[in-house]
Amino acid sequence: MEKIHILTDSAADIPEEQVEAHGIEIVPITVTHEGRTLREYYDITPAEYWKLLEESATVPTTSMVTPAQFLDAYRRAHERGCTHLLAVLINAAGSGTYQAACLARTMFREEYGEGMRIELVDSATYTYIYGHIVVLAARMRDMGDSFDAILGVVKSRLSRVECYLGVYNLRHLKKSGRISGGAAFVGEALGLKPISHVYNGAVTVCDKVRGEKALVAGLIKKVSARVVQPEKQTALLLYGSVPAARIDEMEKRLRTEIGFGAVTRCPIGPSVITNTGPQALAVAFYGAPRA
């Protein structure tokens, strides 16, 4: 009989109540700031981290999960009698975490042979965009679905999920070096707010709108053009340090203008917010399968 363990990294931004309810193991990415090291998920909340970013003159650095951390997780699962382990991990194009998990799997097999089947999945995306799929996998396991059925659903979902991300303030992007000081100056002077498409392993700026009020409308327009059967799915409303009124407006428009059957809100954690800055707002949804 299969005994399945579900694992992910902390960048999945899965709320604690879901982690606890479904026995999901979270392997932490670490954040270093002014000599202090914090484990994402365990040592700092998203809201606390947003405040740190807004008040700090320096940009914290994040460190991938190490092979040793993954190997320890695999060993613990094996010792508990698990026959299968599924790990869905942060985009390999943006982090070395997935490669570390692969190296740890090789090390595990050198010790234990094929004593436990380990499947590692590169989500090709970030935050709760893949975190909610990890939760789905754990729910399927809890309902008695087979490992292969769970793996198939995870890969199918990841092939269709995408996201649009808007940033209200360019100051952090300038501070982190992701845009030049000149570009930030011009953008702020014109009131430009970039919108990026998070899709197929890449984050690509696809539009710029002028003014804070235009950002919600711009995101709605982008999502509407690509979503498939919104009435049958739940939109993921992902947010940083953004006024509640903006988040409420976005949820209302997702329901009334696009017709999503439901909307789930989730805060964005340190791994992603470190790159976007705290004033970020995003919508994840399912579009057409990638070829």
Long-range contacts (C-beta under 8 A, 24 or more apart in sequence): 1-83, 2-83, 2-84, 2-146, 2-147, 3-80, 3-81, 3-82, 3-83, 3-84, 4-82, 4-83, 4-84, 4-85, 4-86, 4-141, 4-147, 4-150, 5-77, 5-80, 5-82, 5-84, 5-85, 5-86, 6-85, 6-86, 6-87, 6-134, 6-137, 6-138, 6-141, 7-73, 7-77, 7-85, 7-86, 7-87, 8-87, 8-88, 8-89, 8-130, 8-131, 8-134, 9-65, 9-89, 9-90, 9-97, 10-39, 10-40, 10-41, 10-42, 10-269, 10-271, 11-40, 11-90, 11-95, 11-97, 11-126, 11-127, 11-269, 11-271, 11-272, 12-88, 12-90, 12-127, 12-128, 12-130, 12-131, 12-134, 13-46, 13-127, 13-128, 13-131, 13-238, 13-266, 13-267, 13-268, 13-269, 13-271, 13-272, 14-128, 14-131, 14-132, 14-134, 14-135, 15-266, 16-41, 18-135, 22-135, 22-138, 22-139, 22-141, 22-142, 23-138, 24-134, 24-135, 24-138, 25-73, 25-77, 27-65, 27-69, 27-70, 27-73, 28-65, 28-69, 29-62, 29-63, 29-64, 29-65, 29-90, 29-95, 29-97, 29-270, 29-271, 30-62, 30-63, 31-60, 31-61, 31-62, 31-63, 31-270, 31-274, 32-60, 32-61, 32-62, 32-63, 33-58, 33-60, 33-61, 34-58, 38-270, 40-269, 40-270, 40-271, 41-269, 44-270, 46-240, 46-267, 46-268, 46-269, 46-270, 46-273, 47-241, 47-267, 49-269, 49-270, 49-273, 49-278, 50-240, 50-241, 50-273, 50-278, 51-241, 53-172, 53-273, 53-274, 53-277, 53-278, 54-241, 54-278, 59-172, 59-175, 59-176, 59-274, 60-270, 60-274, 61-274, 62-270, 62-271, 62-274, 64-95, 64-96, 64-97, 64-100, 65-97, 65-100, 65-101, 66-100, 67-100, 67-101, 67-103, 67-104, 67-107, 68-104, 69-100, 69-104, 70-100, 70-101, 70-103, 70-104, 70-105, 71-104, 71-107, 71-108, 74-104, 74-105, 74-108, 74-116, 74-118, 75-108, 75-111, 77-116, 78-108, 78-112, 78-115, 78-116, 82-116, 83-116, 83-117, 84-116, 84-117, 84-118, 84-119, 84-147, 85-116, 85-117, 85-118, 85-119, 86-119, 86-121, 86-137, 86-147, 86-150, 86-151, 86-154, 87-118, 87-119, 87-120, 87-121, 88-121, 88-123, 88-130, 88-133, 88-134, 88-137, 88-154, 88-158, 89-120, 89-121, 89-122, 89-123, 90-123, 90-126, 90-130, 90-271, 91-122, 91-123, 91-124, 91-125, 91-126, 91-201, 92-122, 92-124, 92-201, 93-124, 93-201, 93-202, 94-126, 94-203, 95-271, 98-122, 117-147, 119-147, 119-151, 121-151, 121-154, 121-155, 121-158, 122-201, 123-158, 124-158, 124-200, 124-201, 125-158, 125-161, 125-162, 125-163, 125-198, 125-201, 126-198, 126-203, 126-271, 126-272, 127-238, 127-266, 127-268, 127-269, 127-271, 127-272, 127-282, 128-236, 128-238, 128-266, 128-268, 128-284, 129-161, 129-163, 129-198, 129-236, 129-238, 129-284, 130-158, 130-161, 131-266, 132-236, 132-264, 132-266, 132-284, 133-157, 133-158, 133-161, 156-289, 157-286, 159-289, 159-290, 160-228, 160-286, 160-287, 160-288, 160-289, 160-290, 161-284, 161-285, 161-286, 161-287, 162-197, 162-198, 162-199, 162-200, 162-226, 162-284, 162-285, 162-286, 162-287, 163-197, 163-198, 163-199, 163-236, 163-238, 163-282, 163-283, 163-284, 163-285, 164-195, 164-196, 164-197, 164-198, 164-206, 164-219, 164-222, 164-223, 164-282, 164-283, 165-195, 165-196, 165-197, 165-198, 165-203, 165-238, 165-276, 165-280, 165-281, 165-282, 166-193, 166-194, 166-195, 166-196, 166-209, 166-215, 166-216, 166-218, 166-219, 166-280, 166-281, 166-282, 167-193, 167-194, 167-196, 167-276, 167-277, 167-279, 167-280, 168-193, 168-212, 168-215, 168-242, 168-279, 168-280, 168-281, 169-277, 169-279, 170-194, 170-277, 171-277, 172-276, 172-277, 172-278, 172-279, 173-276, 173-277, 176-274, 176-275, 176-277, 178-275, 193-218, 195-219, 195-222, 197-222, 198-282, 198-284, 200-290, 212-246, 215-281, 216-246, 216-249, 216-250, 216-253, 216-281, 217-253, 219-250, 219-281, 219-282, 219-283, 220-250, 220-253, 220-254, 220-257, 220-258, 223-254, 223-258, 223-283, 223-285, 224-257, 224-258, 226-285, 226-287, 226-288, 227-258, 227-260, 227-285, 227-286, 227-287, 228-286, 228-287, 228-288, 230-258, 230-259, 230-260, 230-261, 230-285, 231-259, 231-260, 231-261, 232-261, 233-260, 233-261, 233-262, 233-285, 233-286, 234-260, 234-261, 234-262, 234-263, 234-264, 235-260, 235-262, 235-263, 235-264, 235-283, 235-284, 235-285, 236-263, 236-264, 236-266, 236-283, 236-284, 236-285, 237-263, 237-264, 237-265, 237-266, 237-281, 237-282, 237-283, 238-265, 238-266, 238-267, 238-268, 238-280, 238-281, 238-282, 238-283, 238-284, 239-265, 239-266, 239-267, 239-268, 239-280, 239-281, 239-282, 240-267, 240-268, 240-273, 240-276, 240-277, 240-278, 240-279, 240-280, 240-281, 241-278, 241-279, 242-279, 242-280, 242-281, 246-281, 247-281, 250-281, 250-283, 254-283, 260-285
